[in-house]
Amino acid sequence: MPHSRELPLCGMSGTNDSFVRATAEASWSATPKEQRAYLSLQSLFSKIARFCARLQNALIDLTRSSHPIQSSSPELNEILCRARIRTDVSDHLPTLFAESLSFQPRLIVELGVRGGESTFVFERVARLSSARYVSVDIEDSSQVRQHQPWLFVQRDDVEFAKEFPAWCRQRELPDEIDILFIDTSHFFEHTVQEIEHWFPLLAPCAKVIVHDTNQRRIYFRKDGSMGIGWTNRGVIAALEKYFNRRFNEKEDFVDLVNGWSIRHYANCSGLTILTRVVFKSDGR
Ligand SMILES: C[S@@+](CC[C@H](N)C(=O)[O-])C[C@H]1O[C@@H](n2cnc3c(N)ncnc32)[C@H](O)[C@@H]1O
């Protein structure tokens, strides 16, 4: 039976409660008594939502048959096993693996490590494709993985992007990024900055995988289980700005915009995969 675990919210300033508090403080000028009442209601809603999620997930665990994990790839088996632990990204781990491996990358860059869910996947992709693999997090996440060729950098990712080409040259790393994974603050302005500073470092044929493109207070995974997050359009709005196009992130979609193929999965906080397509000159 799968375990049910909600990772602490991160990529935002502080805990969920402090976020609620900050939101309330920023947007509402009410009397202290009204503010206290509002926060109590928010807190109550939070508790009810968490209780409902636990109940729903327990019912799902009770009623579903446990399928044996089967793949001829030991790496994929490990990932499928890991994906059974419910997190805000668990649904997407096999997709990250398949999408990245099929690209046979030489250089993978991951922005945002936290507990290392995505890191676990990219480590295996890197091993199977003999790729170099760099992760960046503003917090010290160096203990997350032990795979030796993994390079972890504790920096603000936008600042680090400015030095990245020289940093790669010093380490004899490929000078272009084949796979870029973005999963950091989720704030609009920061994501816009990430796009602005990291996209010029991509190889002509590159893949950018962005998590949290459908952030909801309550989100659902493919198995119907619920998770508690926060409502925020920061990441998808930054992609909309880049592509100058409005997206409906609540539904799965495929699109082709300005030479990028875009595939979006709405479940589990949303995952959007951008693949830069290089068309043959004769248009075929
Ligand atoms: C959602 S978590 C990453 C989850 C991870 N990808 C996984 O699958 O487990 C977001 C991470 O982004 C990091 N982060 C937030 N702002 C950042 C910034 N400006 N530069 C680098 N890392 C940042 C946080 O410290 C946090 O560890």
The ligand as an SDF file (V2000), in Angstrom:
LIG
                    3D

 27 29  0  0  0  0  0  0  0  0999 V2000
    9.4190   23.1480   -4.7170 C   0  0  0  0  0  0  0  0  0  0  0  0
   11.0100   23.0560   -4.0340 S   0  0  0  0  0  0  0  0  0  0  0  0
   11.8770   22.0150   -5.1820 C   0  0  0  0  0  0  0  0  0  0  0  0
   11.3550   20.6160   -5.1980 C   0  0  0  0  0  0  0  0  0  0  0  0
   12.2590   19.6270   -5.9210 C   0  0  0  0  0  0  0  0  0  0  0  0
   12.4010   19.9590   -7.3180 N   0  0  0  0  0  0  0  0  0  0  0  0
   11.7020   18.2350   -5.7780 C   0  0  0  0  0  0  0  0  0  0  0  0
   11.2520   17.6410   -6.7680 O   0  0  0  0  0  0  0  0  0  0  0  0
   11.7170   17.7260   -4.6490 O   0  0  0  0  0  0  0  0  0  0  0  0
   11.6370   24.6400   -4.3820 C   0  0  0  0  0  0  0  0  0  0  0  0
   13.0890   24.8380   -4.0600 C   0  0  0  0  0  0  0  0  0  0  0  0
   13.5140   26.0210   -4.7040 O   0  0  0  0  0  0  0  0  0  0  0  0
   14.4560   26.6730   -3.9100 C   0  0  0  0  0  0  0  0  0  0  0  0
   14.5050   28.0810   -4.2980 N   0  0  0  0  0  0  0  0  0  0  0  0
   13.5860   29.0540   -4.0570 C   0  0  0  0  0  0  0  0  0  0  0  0
   14.0120   30.2220   -4.5580 N   0  0  0  0  0  0  0  0  0  0  0  0
   15.2050   29.9910   -5.1430 C   0  0  0  0  0  0  0  0  0  0  0  0
   16.1590   30.8070   -5.8420 C   0  0  0  0  0  0  0  0  0  0  0  0
   15.9440   32.1110   -6.0190 N   0  0  0  0  0  0  0  0  0  0  0  0
   17.2840   30.2300   -6.3170 N   0  0  0  0  0  0  0  0  0  0  0  0
   17.5180   28.9070   -6.1360 C   0  0  0  0  0  0  0  0  0  0  0  0
   16.6750   28.0940   -5.4730 N   0  0  0  0  0  0  0  0  0  0  0  0
   15.5230   28.6180   -4.9860 C   0  0  0  0  0  0  0  0  0  0  0  0
   13.9670   26.4410   -2.4770 C   0  0  0  0  0  0  0  0  0  0  0  0
   15.0180   26.5680   -1.5690 O   0  0  0  0  0  0  0  0  0  0  0  0
   13.4000   25.0270   -2.5820 C   0  0  0  0  0  0  0  0  0  0  0  0
   14.3240   24.0720   -2.1390 O   0  0  0  0  0  0  0  0  0  0  0  0
  1  2  1  0
  2  3  1  0
  2 10  1  0
  3  4  1  0
  4  5  1  0
  5  6  1  0
  5  7  1  0
  7  8  2  0
  7  9  1  0
 10 11  1  0
 11 12  1  0
 11 26  1  0
 12 13  1  0
 13 14  1  0
 13 24  1  0
 14 15  1  0
 14 23  1  0
 15 16  2  0
 16 17  1  0
 17 18  1  0
 17 23  2  0
 18 19  1  0
 18 20  2  0
 20 21  1  0
 21 22  2  0
 22 23  1  0
 24 25  1  0
 24 26  1  0
 26 27  1  0
M  CHG  2   2   1   9  -1
M  END
$$$$
